[in-house]
Amino acid sequence: MKISVKVLSGLLILAIIIAGCAKHQGAGAVSPPVTPPPDSSTGPVGSPDVAFYLTKADGSVLFKPQNQRLMFGNTGSGGLTILVDSTKTYQTIDGFGYAFTGGSAYLINRMPTTDRDALLKELFLTDSNRIGVSYLRVSIGASDLSANVFSYDDAGSPAAPDTNLAQFDLSADRYDLIPVLKQILALAPGIKILGSPWSAPLWMKSNNNSVGGTLLPGYYDVYARYFVRYIQAMKAEGIPIDAVTPQNEPMNPLNNPSMTLTAEQEADFVKNHLGPAFQAAGITTKIIAFDHNCENPGYPLAVLGDADARNFLDGSAFHLYGGDISALTQVHNAYPSKNVYFTEQWVGGPSHFGGDLGWHVKNLIIGAPRNWSRNVLEWNLANDPDYQPHTQGGCGNCLGALTIGASVSRNVSYYIIAHASKFVRPGSVRVDSNIPGSLQNVAFVTPDGKKVLIVLNDSGGQQAFNIQFKGKIVQVSLDGGAVGTFVW
């Protein structure tokens, strides 16, 4: 068959085109794009859209993913820019969560099984609309948000003290706290649990009363063994206690229960009794000093200033009912090898949603990590519609993250924690970011290389701004008082 030169030329060109297409498709199949590890990428160009979760101060939007298409590009809007620099790293994050009080456990454990299971998955898993709580604080014995006052050894008395702890028993927590903790651990086996006592057993105290008083020096050794028994008994239940504080709010004698310890007493207890008892028993649970307000940084500085006590301490813990969150940095700078933690802050009911959202996000979710804290915990997880349960004289208007009655309501603390806990997973590292104008913020790199930026527009009006990372920019805006979490 005779074929013209013109036809042959056309066929040759077609063959070249087909071969080129096949080569291109083959290369794509053999070498898919690889996501670079943290801090090794040349920039976010080509990365997925920036995920954006929003809560507005008026409550009209509550931790909702936004449908805006946010992509990093070469140009910004001018004006305010948050520069995230992942080459400058700070502390590792242990988690975000709540105090899981006896009252919280009581309410959750009495929910219908299907509802309880769904709620626990919502709280402790991270997929879909779940928030991934990763850190809990429990009371060693009763807190003021337990239904009644108890310890794990109430059989003793000043006249007949149980110095061998023969009557030690977790039974008061076997009804609700322990069963629900086991369900939580089945969902989130890596969750960290901090234990804090509100009081020693009454027979160990100077006033034999649940309110106030101090630990008698003659019982320091017995009380140290009480901690050992607690950690061992919880471990036997399959519940690991990651850390303890020697005393919740050691300068507060007014709560029920409560107990005071001076800095000198706490240092003595840690270095001569609690630390050696842990060491002798092979217990690796961390000991964290103080556990009280930022207005008294001299207390943890004094405990850490005792070299023998410091050898047993992982660090110190803080609340913010007084003082300024910068106290954490003051203590960190004095003892940079020791960790700092943020372990409690309440929301008083009834809540002012916008005001509480802004204050807690600014001071805790943003402020505590920017001042070296490895965690942030809100007080507390759940109450009923009447702020129950609580002890007589305990907090009568502490608003939980959840109100559990005929239905479950999610309150401001739920959203405060969710903006961090879902995305800033344990093992994340805080990285550098500036604070332009009223745009309070904090940034992290997660273990899988995601960047997380939490921003509060701490002003009364809408603010447009840029997020800049590795030379590329994305343009966003937040209404006054709104909180955004941005993930890429």
C-alpha positions as CSV (number, residue, x, y, z in Angstrom):
1,M,0.0,0.0,0.0
2,K,1.4,3.3,-1.0
3,I,1.5,5.9,1.9
4,S,2.3,9.5,1.3
5,V,5.2,11.2,3.0
6,K,2.6,13.6,4.5
7,V,0.7,10.7,6.1
8,L,3.9,9.1,7.4
9,S,4.9,12.4,9.0
10,G,1.5,12.6,10.7
11,L,1.7,9.1,12.0
12,L,5.2,9.7,13.4
13,I,4.1,12.8,15.2
14,L,1.1,10.9,16.7
15,A,3.3,8.1,17.9
16,I,5.6,10.5,19.6
17,I,2.7,12.2,21.4
18,I,1.2,8.8,22.5
19,A,4.6,7.7,23.8
20,G,5.1,10.9,25.7
21,C,1.7,10.6,27.3
22,A,2.4,7.0,28.3
23,K,5.8,8.0,29.8
24,H,4.2,10.8,31.8
25,Q,1.4,8.5,33.2
26,G,3.9,5.8,34.1
27,A,6.1,8.3,36.0
28,G,3.1,9.5,38.0
29,A,2.2,5.9,38.9
30,V,5.7,4.9,39.9
31,S,6.6,8.1,41.9
32,P,3.7,9.6,43.8
33,P,4.2,12.9,45.6
34,V,5.8,12.5,49.0
35,T,4.8,14.7,52.0
36,P,8.1,16.0,53.4
37,P,8.7,15.7,57.2
38,P,8.3,18.6,59.5
39,D,10.7,21.6,58.8
40,S,12.2,20.0,55.7
41,S,9.7,21.3,53.1
42,T,10.5,24.3,50.9
43,G,7.1,25.8,51.6
44,P,3.4,25.1,51.7
45,V,2.8,25.5,47.9
46,G,1.0,22.4,46.6
47,S,-0.2,21.4,50.1
48,P,-3.9,20.9,50.8
49,D,-6.2,23.7,51.6
50,V,-5.8,25.2,55.0
51,A,-8.5,23.8,57.3
52,F,-10.3,26.4,59.3
53,Y,-12.4,25.8,62.4
54,L,-14.3,28.7,63.8
55,T,-16.1,29.7,67.0
56,K,-17.8,33.2,67.2
57,A,-18.1,35.2,70.4
58,D,-21.9,35.4,70.0
59,G,-22.2,31.6,69.9
60,S,-23.7,31.6,66.4
61,V,-20.8,29.4,65.1
62,L,-19.5,26.8,67.5
63,F,-16.3,25.0,66.5
64,K,-17.4,24.5,62.9
65,P,-15.2,23.7,59.9
66,Q,-15.4,26.5,57.4
67,N,-15.9,26.0,53.6
68,Q,-13.6,28.8,52.6
69,R,-11.0,27.8,50.1
70,L,-7.8,28.9,51.8
71,M,-4.5,28.3,49.9
72,F,-1.0,29.6,50.4
73,G,0.1,31.9,47.6
74,N,2.7,34.6,46.8
75,T,0.7,37.7,47.8
76,G,-1.1,38.8,50.9
77,S,-3.6,41.6,51.8
78,G,-1.0,43.9,53.4
79,G,-1.5,44.9,57.0
80,L,-1.2,42.5,59.9
81,T,0.7,39.3,59.4
82,I,1.2,36.3,61.7
83,L,4.6,34.7,60.8
84,V,4.9,31.1,61.8
85,D,8.5,29.9,62.0
86,S,8.8,26.2,62.5
87,T,12.5,26.4,62.7
88,K,12.3,27.9,66.2
89,T,10.9,25.3,68.6
90,Y,10.0,25.3,72.3
91,Q,8.4,22.7,74.6
92,T,6.6,19.4,73.8
93,I,2.9,19.3,74.4
94,D,1.4,16.5,76.6
95,G,-2.3,17.3,76.0
96,F,-5.4,19.4,76.5
97,G,-8.4,18.4,78.6
98,Y,-10.4,18.6,81.8
99,A,-10.6,17.7,85.5
100,F,-12.6,14.5,85.5
101,T,-14.2,14.8,88.9
102,G,-16.1,12.3,90.8
103,G,-19.2,14.3,90.0
104,S,-18.5,14.1,86.3
105,A,-18.0,10.4,86.5
106,Y,-21.3,10.0,88.5
107,L,-23.3,11.8,85.8
108,I,-21.7,10.1,82.8
109,N,-21.9,6.7,84.3
110,R,-25.7,7.1,84.7
111,M,-26.4,8.0,81.1
112,P,-28.1,5.4,79.0
113,T,-25.4,3.0,77.6
114,T,-25.8,4.1,74.0
115,D,-25.7,7.8,74.9
116,R,-22.7,7.4,77.2
117,D,-20.7,5.5,74.6
118,A,-21.4,8.1,71.9
119,L,-20.4,10.9,74.3
120,L,-17.2,9.3,75.3
121,K,-16.3,8.7,71.7
122,E,-17.1,12.4,70.9
123,L,-14.8,13.5,73.8
124,F,-11.8,11.2,73.4
125,L,-11.6,10.3,69.7
126,T,-10.5,12.7,66.9
127,D,-12.2,11.7,63.8
128,S,-15.3,13.4,62.3
129,N,-16.8,15.9,64.8
130,R,-15.0,14.5,67.8
131,I,-12.6,16.6,69.9
132,G,-9.8,14.3,71.1
133,V,-9.3,15.1,74.8
134,S,-5.8,13.9,75.6
135,Y,-5.3,14.8,79.3
136,L,-7.3,14.4,82.5
137,R,-6.9,15.4,86.1
138,V,-8.6,13.3,88.8
139,S,-8.8,13.8,92.5
140,I,-7.0,11.4,94.9
141,G,-9.9,10.9,97.2
142,A,-12.7,13.5,97.0
143,S,-12.6,16.9,95.5
144,D,-15.2,19.6,96.2
145,L,-17.0,18.4,93.1
146,S,-17.6,15.0,94.6
147,A,-21.0,14.2,96.1
148,N,-19.4,13.8,99.6
149,V,-16.1,14.0,101.3
150,F,-14.0,10.8,101.5
151,S,-10.4,9.5,101.4
152,Y,-9.2,6.0,100.7
153,D,-8.5,5.3,104.4
154,D,-11.3,6.7,106.6
155,A,-11.1,3.9,109.1
156,G,-8.3,5.5,111.2
157,S,-8.7,8.1,113.9
158,P,-6.3,10.3,115.9
159,A,-6.7,7.8,118.7
160,A,-6.2,4.8,116.5
161,P,-4.4,5.8,113.3
162,D,-4.1,3.3,110.5
163,T,-0.4,3.8,110.1
164,N,0.0,0.5,108.2
165,L,-2.8,1.5,105.8
166,A,-4.4,-1.8,106.4
167,Q,-7.8,-0.2,105.6
168,F,-6.7,1.4,102.4
169,D,-9.5,0.9,99.8
170,L,-10.5,2.5,96.5
171,S,-14.1,1.4,97.0
172,A,-15.5,5.0,96.9
173,D,-14.3,5.3,93.3
174,R,-15.3,1.9,92.1
175,Y,-18.9,2.9,91.5
176,D,-18.3,5.6,88.8
177,L,-14.8,7.0,88.4
178,I,-12.9,3.7,87.8
179,P,-15.5,2.2,85.4
180,V,-15.7,5.3,83.3
181,L,-11.9,5.8,83.3
182,K,-11.6,2.2,81.9
183,Q,-14.0,3.0,79.1
184,I,-12.0,6.2,78.3
185,L,-8.7,4.2,78.3
186,A,-10.2,1.7,75.9
187,L,-10.8,4.6,73.5
188,A,-7.7,6.6,74.2
189,P,-5.1,4.3,75.7
190,G,-2.3,6.9,75.6
191,I,-4.3,9.6,77.6
192,K,-2.3,11.1,80.5
193,I,-3.9,11.2,83.9
194,L,-2.8,13.5,86.7
195,G,-3.8,12.8,90.3
196,S,-4.2,15.5,92.9
197,P,-5.4,15.2,96.6
198,W,-7.7,17.9,98.1
199,S,-6.9,16.5,101.6
200,A,-5.1,13.8,103.4
201,P,-7.3,11.4,105.5
202,L,-8.6,13.4,108.4
203,W,-6.7,11.5,111.0
204,M,-3.4,12.6,109.5
205,K,-4.4,16.3,109.8
206,S,-3.8,18.9,112.5
207,N,-7.5,19.6,112.9
208,N,-9.1,16.2,112.1
209,N,-11.4,18.1,109.7
210,S,-12.0,18.0,106.0
211,V,-11.7,21.8,105.8
212,G,-8.3,23.4,106.3
213,G,-5.7,22.1,108.7
214,T,-2.3,20.8,107.7
215,L,-0.5,17.4,107.4
216,L,1.0,16.5,110.8
217,P,4.8,15.8,110.4
218,G,4.4,12.5,112.2
219,Y,2.3,11.2,109.2
220,Y,4.6,12.4,106.3
221,D,5.9,8.9,105.8
222,V,2.5,7.3,106.1
223,Y,1.0,9.8,103.6
224,A,3.9,9.1,101.2
225,R,3.0,5.4,101.4
226,Y,-0.7,6.3,100.8
227,F,0.4,7.8,97.4
228,V,2.3,4.7,96.6
229,R,-0.7,2.5,97.5
230,Y,-3.0,4.7,95.3
231,I,-0.8,4.5,92.2
232,Q,-0.3,0.7,92.6
233,A,-4.1,0.2,93.2
234,M,-5.0,2.2,90.1
235,K,-2.4,0.4,88.0
236,A,-3.9,-2.9,89.2
237,E,-7.2,-1.6,87.7
238,G,-5.4,-0.9,84.4
239,I,-5.3,2.9,85.0
240,P,-1.8,4.4,84.8
241,I,-1.2,7.6,86.8
242,D,1.2,9.7,84.8
243,A,1.8,12.4,87.5
244,V,0.7,13.6,90.9
245,T,0.8,16.8,92.8
246,P,1.3,16.6,96.6
247,Q,-1.6,18.9,97.3
248,N,-4.3,20.8,95.3
249,E,-4.1,24.5,96.2
250,P,-1.9,24.2,99.2
251,M,-2.5,27.8,100.2
252,N,-6.3,27.5,100.2
253,P,-7.8,26.4,103.6
254,L,-11.4,27.2,102.7
255,N,-12.6,24.6,100.3
256,N,-14.2,21.3,101.3
257,P,-12.1,19.3,101.3
258,S,-8.9,21.3,101.6
259,M,-5.5,21.2,103.3
260,T,-2.6,23.6,103.5
261,L,1.1,23.0,103.1
262,T,3.7,25.7,103.1
263,A,6.5,25.6,100.5
264,E,8.9,24.4,103.2
265,Q,6.5,21.6,104.2
266,E,6.0,20.5,100.6
267,A,9.8,20.5,100.0
268,D,10.3,18.4,103.2
269,F,7.5,16.0,102.2
270,V,8.9,15.5,98.7
271,K,12.6,15.1,99.4
272,N,12.4,13.1,102.6
273,H,9.2,11.0,102.1
274,L,7.3,11.0,98.8
275,G,10.3,10.9,96.4
276,P,12.1,8.2,98.4
277,A,8.9,6.2,98.7
278,F,8.4,6.3,94.9
279,Q,12.0,5.4,94.4
280,A,11.8,2.4,96.8
281,A,8.6,1.1,95.1
282,G,10.0,1.5,91.6
283,I,7.3,4.1,90.7
284,T,8.0,6.4,87.8
285,T,5.0,8.6,88.2
286,K,6.0,12.2,88.0
287,I,5.9,14.5,91.0
288,I,4.8,18.0,90.2
289,A,5.0,20.8,92.8
290,F,2.6,23.6,93.8
291,D,-0.7,23.3,91.9
292,H,-2.0,26.7,92.8
293,N,-2.2,30.3,91.6
294,C,0.1,32.3,89.4
295,E,0.1,35.1,91.9
296,N,2.5,33.1,94.1
297,P,5.5,32.0,92.0
298,G,7.6,32.3,95.1
299,Y,6.1,29.0,96.3
300,P,7.3,26.8,93.4
301,L,10.5,28.7,93.3
302,A,11.1,27.8,96.9
303,V,10.3,24.1,96.5
304,L,12.5,23.9,93.4
305,G,15.2,25.9,95.2
306,D,15.6,23.0,97.5
307,A,18.2,20.9,95.6
308,D,17.2,17.6,97.3
309,A,13.5,18.2,96.6
310,R,14.2,19.3,93.0
311,N,15.9,16.0,92.3
312,F,12.5,14.3,92.7
313,L,10.4,16.9,90.9
314,D,9.4,16.9,87.3
315,G,8.2,20.6,87.6
316,S,5.4,22.7,88.9
317,A,1.7,23.3,88.2
318,F,-0.4,26.4,88.1
319,H,-4.0,27.8,88.3
320,L,-5.0,31.4,87.3
321,Y,-7.5,32.6,89.9
322,G,-4.9,35.2,90.7
323,G,-1.7,36.6,89.1
324,D,-0.6,36.6,85.5
325,I,0.1,33.6,83.2
326,S,3.7,35.0,82.7
327,A,4.5,33.5,86.2
328,L,5.0,30.2,84.3
329,T,7.9,31.7,82.3
330,Q,9.4,33.2,85.5
331,V,9.6,29.7,87.0
332,H,10.7,28.1,83.8
333,N,13.5,30.7,83.4
334,A,14.7,30.0,86.9
335,Y,14.7,26.2,86.4
336,P,14.6,25.6,82.6
337,S,15.2,21.8,83.0
338,K,11.9,21.5,84.9
339,N,8.5,21.5,83.2
340,V,5.5,23.7,83.9
341,Y,1.9,22.7,83.6
342,F,-1.5,24.4,83.7
343,T,-3.9,22.2,85.7
344,E,-7.1,24.2,86.6
345,Q,-9.3,27.1,85.7
346,W,-13.1,27.3,86.2
347,V,-15.9,28.9,84.3
348,G,-18.4,30.4,86.8
349,G,-22.0,29.8,86.0
350,P,-24.1,31.2,84.4
351,S,-21.4,31.8,81.7
352,H,-21.0,34.9,79.6
353,F,-20.0,32.9,76.5
354,G,-18.1,35.5,74.5
355,G,-16.2,36.9,77.5
356,D,-15.3,33.5,78.9
357,L,-14.3,32.2,75.5
358,G,-11.9,35.2,74.9
359,W,-10.4,35.2,78.4
360,H,-9.7,31.5,78.5
361,V,-8.4,31.2,75.0
362,K,-6.1,34.3,75.4
363,N,-4.8,33.3,78.9
364,L,-4.9,29.5,78.8
365,I,-5.0,28.0,75.3
366,I,-2.6,30.6,73.9
367,G,-1.1,32.1,77.0
368,A,-0.1,29.0,78.9
369,P,1.8,27.3,76.0
370,R,3.4,30.6,75.1
371,N,4.7,30.5,78.7
372,W,6.1,27.0,78.5
373,S,3.1,24.9,79.7
374,R,3.0,21.3,78.5
375,N,-0.8,21.1,79.0
376,V,-4.0,23.0,79.6
377,L,-6.8,21.7,81.8
378,E,-10.2,23.3,82.4
379,W,-12.3,22.8,85.5
380,N,-14.4,20.7,85.1
381,L,-15.9,18.2,82.7
382,A,-19.5,17.9,83.7
383,N,-22.2,19.1,86.1
384,D,-26.0,18.7,86.2
385,P,-28.3,21.7,85.5
386,D,-28.1,22.7,89.2
387,Y,-24.2,22.6,89.3
388,Q,-24.3,19.3,91.2
389,P,-22.8,17.1,92.5
390,H,-20.6,19.0,95.0
391,T,-19.7,18.7,98.6
392,Q,-21.3,20.9,101.3
393,G,-19.2,24.1,101.0
394,G,-17.8,23.1,97.7
395,C,-18.1,25.1,94.5
396,G,-21.8,25.8,93.9
397,N,-21.6,27.4,90.5
398,C,-18.7,25.7,88.7
399,L,-20.0,25.3,85.1
400,G,-18.7,22.1,83.5
401,A,-17.8,21.7,79.8
402,L,-21.0,19.7,79.7
403,T,-24.3,20.0,81.5
404,I,-25.8,16.6,81.8
405,G,-29.5,16.4,82.6
406,A,-32.4,15.1,80.4
407,S,-30.0,16.0,77.5
408,V,-26.4,17.0,77.2
409,S,-25.5,20.7,76.6
410,R,-22.0,21.7,75.5
411,N,-20.8,24.8,77.3
412,V,-18.0,27.3,76.6
413,S,-15.2,25.1,78.1
414,Y,-16.1,22.4,75.6
415,Y,-15.2,24.7,72.7
416,I,-12.2,26.3,74.5
417,I,-10.5,22.9,74.8
418,A,-11.7,21.6,71.4
419,H,-9.9,24.3,69.5
420,A,-6.6,22.8,70.7
421,S,-7.3,19.2,71.7
422,K,-8.5,18.0,68.3
423,F,-5.5,19.1,66.4
424,V,-2.6,19.7,68.8
425,R,-2.0,16.0,69.6
426,P,0.4,14.8,72.3
427,G,4.0,15.0,71.1
428,S,3.3,18.2,69.2
429,V,5.9,21.0,69.6
430,R,5.2,24.6,70.1
431,V,6.9,26.8,67.4
432,D,7.5,30.5,67.0
433,S,4.9,33.0,66.0
434,N,4.6,36.8,66.4
435,I,1.6,38.6,67.9
436,P,0.6,41.5,65.6
437,G,-1.9,43.9,67.0
438,S,-4.8,42.2,68.8
439,L,-4.3,38.8,67.1
440,Q,-3.4,36.6,70.0
441,N,-2.0,33.3,68.8
442,V,0.1,30.2,69.3
443,A,1.5,27.8,66.8
444,F,2.5,24.1,66.8
445,V,3.9,21.4,64.6
446,T,2.2,18.0,65.2
447,P,3.9,14.6,65.2
448,D,2.7,14.0,61.7
449,G,4.1,17.3,60.4
450,K,0.9,19.3,60.4
451,K,1.1,23.0,61.3
452,V,-1.6,24.3,63.8
453,L,-2.2,28.0,64.5
454,I,-4.8,29.0,67.0
455,V,-5.8,32.7,66.7
456,L,-8.1,34.9,68.9
457,N,-9.1,38.3,67.5
458,D,-8.9,40.1,70.8
459,S,-10.7,43.2,69.6
460,G,-14.2,44.5,69.1
461,G,-14.2,44.5,65.3
462,Q,-13.5,42.2,62.3
463,Q,-9.8,41.9,61.5
464,A,-8.4,40.7,58.2
465,F,-4.8,39.4,58.4
466,N,-2.3,37.2,56.7
467,I,-0.7,33.9,57.9
468,Q,2.8,33.5,56.5
469,F,4.7,30.3,56.5
470,K,8.0,29.6,54.6
471,G,7.6,32.7,52.4
472,K,4.0,31.9,51.3
473,I,0.9,33.7,52.5
474,V,-2.8,32.9,53.0
475,Q,-5.4,35.7,53.7
476,V,-8.0,35.2,56.4
477,S,-10.3,37.2,58.7
478,L,-11.9,36.8,62.1
479,D,-14.8,38.7,63.7
480,G,-14.1,40.5,67.0
481,G,-13.8,38.0,69.8
482,A,-13.8,35.0,67.4
483,V,-11.4,32.1,67.7
484,G,-10.0,30.2,64.7
485,T,-7.9,27.2,64.4
486,F,-5.9,26.9,61.1
487,V,-4.3,23.6,60.1
488,W,-2.1,22.8,57.1
